[in-house]
């Protein structure tokens, strides 16, 4: 098990640390505050979350571009330094194996921020003129919400006018960081990459700005509400990038990548898609719960979260493509009162 350098601080703030872990790191489920307060903070002002469970790998050397072109189906060679691109990592069978945010720091230097999938295993198979180093000391904080830039500004050297998916080295509250205009909430937001030795001071400085800390119960709600698919929760069930709505990833790609033959075969053959399903009121909905139309199974729920703001249970479901239109469905034995809301999955800040 890994441990965030903020673990003791989360416990001090009353966090439930025994309910949720990601990539081998226990993370705060909540801090005892109402979920509605955390959701409102991020949607209306700004919130602060420890996202150090993300694993960051440095890829450096004259073969870095060629290595990453083979690793992911997204085009890499035309990225400018200071820009990030979202992608997935595939198996040789074209199944989604992980998702990754790729940051270009310099001509031959990249960071890959990824979840709990097989990115590092696939990297180890590629080789080439490249040095791969897991940055195990690196921690990540996320400041998310419409007032995030305003609240960060007094602590940051220079302007905060970063466009979406841009990043730069910065000094935050006197500490060197890499500031990235990214997040997983659908709001204006920033991710702060920093050393473990600095994260405690940075966390305290951000709390002093009036940011409310929020836990992973709220993190999951925010990303489901925004319609963002997650690996492995949702994306491990996708038969191909086409089912997940990620066909745009390969636009302009010339280099061969892991799984490229399977991706080509699957084009135009997607039988399922991901949609949103909402039900009035709060109700526990388990992953794998069947989605029914006229009593017949048409798919399964992959994620679910209750939204206090709208008093609805929001779900992401993988359903038969022919049955993915707007209309009434039911979940398991719970009949009626549900509306499908198709969305296109995307990652944004």
N, C-alpha and C positions, 0 to 999 in steps of 0.2 A: 504494500500500500504506500502511495505517495502521500505527503501531507503539505497543505498550503502553509506558508509562513504566517498566514493570518488565522490559522486554526484557533489558537488561544483567544484571539480577539473576537472571532465569531462566537465562541463559547461565552465570553464575557458579556456580549450583547444579547445573550439568551437564545442563540441559534440552536435548532434541532440538527445535530450533526450525525445522527445515527440512522437517518432515513434515506439518504440519497448519496450515491457515489458515482463518479464518472471517470473512466480511464484510470481506475485505481486510486482516486482521491476523494475523500469524504468532503462534501460541500454542504453549506447551510440550506436546509429545506425551507425554513422560514425563521423569523426572529420573534415570533409570538405576536406580531402586529396583525391586524385584520388584512386579509388578502386585498380587500378593496382599497386600503390605504396605499399599498405597494403599487398596485395597478394604476391608481390615480396619479401617484407621484411620477411614474415614467410617462404616462400618456399626457399629463398636463404640465409637468415641470421637469424634473429629472431625478433619476435614481442611480445608485451605485451598487455594483455587484462584482464579487471576486470571481473571475473566470479563469483562474490559474490551472484548472483541470485541462485546459487546452494544451496540447503538446506542440512545441515549436522545434523545428529542425532547421539547422543552417546547411545550405547546399552551396558550396563555393569551389571555384576553379575554372579553368578554360573549357571544361566539358559540361559546365552547369546547365547551359541552355539546352544542349543536346539531351542531357539526362532528363530534364523536366519535360521536354517535348515528347519523350518516350513514356514518361510517367503518366501524363494526363491527356485527355482528349481536347483540352483547351489550347489555343495558340499561345506560345510563350515568347518566341523570338522577337516579336515586335513590341513587347512591353517596354515602357520607359522606366528608368529608375524613379522611385517615389510613387509607383502605382501598384495596386493589388488587383488580382483577378481570382474570382471564385471558380472552382472546378470540382469535379469528383475524380476519384481514383477507381479504376476498374480492375476486375479480374480478367484473365485471358478469355473467359466465357462472356465478357461484356456485362457482367453483373456489377452493381455499385458496391465497392469494397470499402470506401471511406469518402469523406468530403474534405476539401482543403481550401484554405485561403492562401494564395501565393503572393508574397511581397517581394518586389525587386528592389534591393538596396543599392546595387551597383551593377556594372556590366556583367560581372561574373559572380555575383553574390546574391543569393535569394534566401528568404525564410519561408518555410511552409508551416502554417498554423493549422493543425488538423485535430480531429476528434479521437475516437477510440477504435478506429478501424485499422486497415492494413497498410497505411502509407509507408511506414518505415520498412516493413517486410518487402514491399515492392521496390523501394529504393535500393535495398541491399542486393537485389537481383540484377540491377542495371549496370553498376560499375561505371567505368570511364574515367576521364581525367577530372575527378571531382572529389572533394572532401565533404563527407556527410557527418554532421555533429549534432546530436540531440542537445538542445539548450535547456538542460534540466534545472538550472538555476533561475531561468526566466519566469517571471510572474506576469499576469495580465489582469488589469482592472478595466471594467467597462462603465462609462458614464453615458447614460441613455435618456433622452427626453428632449422636448422642444427647447428647453432652457439650458441644455448641456453646454453649449459654447459660451453663453453668458456667465455661467457659474465657473467654468474652467479658466476664462480669460484672465482674471487677476493672478492666477498661479503660473501662467505659461509665458515664456519668453516669445515675443513676436506675435503676429496675427494668427487667428484660428480659422482663416478662410480656406480650409482644405476642401477641395471637391470630394464628392463621394468616391470611396476606394483609394484615396490618396493617403500618403503617410510621410512623415519627416522626423528626423532627430529633433529633440526639443529638450528644454529644461523645465521641469514641472515641480514647483515648490522647492526649488534648489537642487533637484535630483535629475540626472540624465535619463531620458526615456525615449522611446519611439512612439510618437502619437499617430494614430491611424483613424481615419474617418470611416469606421466600419462598426457593425453591430448586428444584432439578430432580433430586433424588436419592431422594425418598420418605422422607428422614429429617428430624428436627427441624433447622432451619437458618436462617441469616440471610444477607441480601445487604447489603453496605455500599457505598453510593454516595458517592463522594468526589472531591475535586479531584485532578488529575494531580500537582500539586506536593506533595500530602500522601500519595499512595499508597505511596511508598517507606517512609516512616516507619511507616505503618500496617501494611504487610506485615511489617516487622521486629518491631514490637511483638507481632503475632499469632504469629509464629514463636517469639518468646521465651516465649509461653504454652504452648509444646509442641505446636503444631499442625503436622501433617505436610503439606507441599505435595504436591498431586497434579496430574497432567496430563490431557490430553484423551482419552488412551486409557482412563483410569479414568472420566472424565466420561461417555463414551459407554456404558461397561459399566454404570455406576450407573443411568442413565436407561433403558436396555434392560431391566435387571433389575427396575426399578420399573414397567415397562410404559408409559413415557411416549413418545408419538409426537412426532417432530421435523419441522419444516419446514426445508429441502425434502426431507430424506432419506426420510421416510415420507409426510408429508402432501401433497406435490406429486402423489402418485399417487392420492389419494382423489378420487373422482368428485364428492363433495359432503360437506357437514358431516355428513350422515346416515351415510355410509359410515364416517367417522372416529369415530362415536359422540359427536359434538358437538351433537346436536340440542337438548340442554339449554341451549345458549348463547342461544337465541332466546326462552326462557321469559319471558313478561311483556313482550316487546318490542312497542312500538306504532309507533315511528317507522320510516320507510322507511330502508333502508340499502343500500349498494352490493351488488348481487347478490340483493336480496330476492325478485325475481320468479323467478329461477332456483332459489332455495332452496325456494320454495313449490311449484314444479313437480316438484322432485326428492323431495319428501316421500313416504315409503312406497315409493320405487322403488329403494332401495339394493340392488345386486346383489352387493356384496362387503363384507367386514368385516376388521378387523385382529385377528390372533391371535398368541399366543406359541407358539414351537416350540423345544424343547430337545433336545439330543443329548449323550449321555455323552461326555466327553473333549474335547480341544481339536482343532478342525479349522477351517481357514479357509473361511468361507462368504461368497461375494461377493454384493453387492447385485444383484438381478435373477436370482439363482439360482432355477430353477423349483421349485415345491412340487408333488409328485406324490402322488396317492392311487390305489392299484391300477394304477400305471403311467401314469395319465392326469394331465395338468397341471391343477391347480386353483388356482394362484396363484403369487406370486413373493415372495422374501425382500426386505424393504426395509432391514433393519438386522440386524447380527449382532455379537456380542461374546463372548469367552471369559470365564467366571467361575471363577477359581481356588478360590473358597470352596466351590463345589459340584462342581468339575471337570466343567463342562458348557459347551457352546457354546449360547448363548441367542440366539434370533432373533425378530424381529418380521416377520410376513408378511401380505400382503394376499391374501385367498383368496375364492373363490366362497362366498357366504353359505350355500348349501345343503351345502357341504362343510366347514363350520367347526366341526363337533362334535368332541369329544375322541376321539382315535383315532390309529392308526399312519399316518404319512406318510413320504415320502422326499424328499430334497433332491437334485435333479439326478440324477446317477448313483449317489449314495450311498444304499444301500437300508437300510430298516428302522431300528429302534432309536430312533425319534423319537416324541415325544408332543406333541400340540397342547394348549396350555393357554389357552383363550380368556380375555381380560381386557378390562376397560373402560378405555380411555385416559383419563387425568386428569392434571392438573398440580397439584402440592401442595408443601408444604414439608417 
